[in-house]
């Protein structure tokens, strides 16, 4: 307990018997036992109170973490939807277009621009 062995405990009891006296020693021991018991129960009450507060804090943190996680997942999903919607509007690289490839290659050449410009006829 406190590093006190049996011989030390007997010596302490003998000294207490001599100092306090045989008539008052049982009452003193009883009072000491009650005081230790009350101290123990008060300590247990404080411990239980602290444990319940810690559990409440953990619950609130867990609910906050869950709320943040849900918001993050919603943001990720909306970003994916936005990217998907943006890809539908644009043709993918290497995909065939609906225009004639010959027309695409002739657009932008100086020879064809002369014919397309008004007033150059």
C-alpha positions as CSV (number, residue, x, y, z in Angstrom):
1,X,0.0,0.0,0.0
2,X,2.4,2.7,1.2
3,X,5.5,0.5,1.4
4,X,4.6,-0.3,5.0
5,X,5.1,-4.0,5.9
6,X,3.7,-5.9,8.8
7,X,6.4,-5.1,11.3
8,X,6.1,-1.3,10.6
9,X,2.3,-1.5,10.9
10,X,2.5,-3.3,14.3
11,X,5.0,-0.7,15.6
12,X,2.6,2.2,14.5
13,X,-0.3,0.5,16.2
14,X,1.7,0.0,19.4
15,X,2.7,3.7,19.5
16,X,-0.9,4.7,18.8
17,X,-2.1,2.5,21.7
18,X,0.4,4.1,24.1
19,X,-0.3,7.7,23.0
20,X,-4.1,7.5,22.6
21,X,-4.9,4.9,25.2
22,X,-6.8,1.7,25.0
23,X,-10.2,3.2,25.6
24,X,-10.1,5.8,22.8
25,X,-8.2,3.8,20.3
26,X,-11.2,1.9,18.8
27,X,-13.2,5.2,18.5
28,X,-10.2,6.8,16.8
29,X,-9.8,3.9,14.4
30,X,-13.6,3.9,13.6
31,X,-13.4,7.7,12.9
32,X,-10.4,7.3,10.8
33,X,-12.1,4.5,8.8
34,X,-15.2,6.6,8.3
35,X,-13.1,9.6,7.1
36,X,-11.2,7.4,4.7
37,X,-14.5,5.9,3.4
38,X,-16.0,9.4,2.9
39,X,-12.8,10.6,1.1
40,X,-12.9,7.5,-1.1
41,X,-16.6,8.1,-2.0
42,X,-16.0,11.8,-2.7
43,X,-13.0,10.9,-4.9
44,X,-15.2,8.4,-6.8
45,X,-17.9,11.1,-7.3
46,X,-15.4,13.5,-8.7
47,X,-14.0,10.8,-11.0
48,X,-17.5,9.9,-12.2
49,X,-18.4,13.5,-12.8
50,X,-15.2,14.0,-14.8
51,X,-15.8,10.8,-16.8
52,X,-19.3,11.9,-17.7
53,X,-18.0,15.3,-18.9
54,X,-15.3,13.7,-21.0
55,X,-17.9,11.4,-22.6
56,X,-20.1,14.4,-23.3
57,X,-17.2,16.2,-24.9
58,X,-16.4,13.1,-27.0
59,X,-20.0,12.8,-28.2
60,X,-20.1,16.4,-29.2
61,X,-16.8,16.1,-31.0
62,X,-17.9,12.9,-32.8
63,X,-21.1,14.6,-33.9
64,X,-19.2,17.6,-35.1
65,X,-16.8,15.3,-37.0
66,X,-19.7,13.5,-38.6
67,X,-21.3,16.7,-39.6
68,X,-18.0,18.0,-41.2
69,X,-17.5,14.6,-42.9
70,X,-21.0,14.8,-44.4
71,X,-20.4,18.3,-45.6
72,X,-17.1,17.3,-47.2
73,X,-18.7,14.3,-49.0
74,X,-21.4,16.6,-50.3
75,X,-18.8,19.0,-51.6
76,X,-16.8,16.3,-53.3
77,X,-20.0,14.8,-54.9
78,X,-21.1,18.3,-56.2
79,X,-17.6,18.9,-57.6
80,X,-17.7,15.5,-59.4
81,X,-21.2,16.4,-60.8
82,X,-19.9,19.8,-61.9
83,X,-16.9,18.2,-63.7
84,X,-19.1,15.6,-65.3
85,X,-21.6,18.3,-66.5
86,X,-18.7,20.3,-67.9
87,X,-17.4,17.3,-69.8
88,X,-20.8,16.7,-71.4
89,X,-20.8,20.2,-72.9
90,X,-17.3,19.9,-74.4
91,X,-16.2,17.1,-76.8
92,X,-13.6,14.8,-75.4
93,X,-10.1,15.1,-77.1
94,X,-9.8,12.7,-80.0
95,X,-13.6,12.3,-80.3
96,X,-15.1,12.7,-83.7
97,X,-16.8,15.9,-84.4
98,X,-20.0,16.4,-86.4
99,X,-18.2,18.7,-88.9
100,X,-16.5,17.5,-92.1
101,X,-12.7,17.1,-91.4
102,X,-12.0,18.5,-94.8
103,X,-13.8,21.6,-93.9
104,X,-11.9,21.9,-90.6
105,X,-8.6,21.7,-92.4
106,X,-9.5,24.3,-94.9
107,X,-10.9,26.8,-92.4
108,X,-8.3,29.3,-91.4
109,X,-6.2,29.0,-94.5
110,X,-5.4,32.3,-96.3
111,X,-6.8,31.1,-99.6
112,X,-10.2,30.3,-98.2
113,X,-10.4,33.4,-96.1
114,X,-10.2,35.6,-99.2
115,X,-13.3,33.9,-100.6
116,X,-15.2,34.1,-97.4
117,X,-14.6,37.8,-96.6
118,X,-17.2,40.2,-97.9
119,X,-15.9,42.8,-100.2
120,X,-13.1,40.6,-101.6
121,X,-15.0,39.2,-104.5
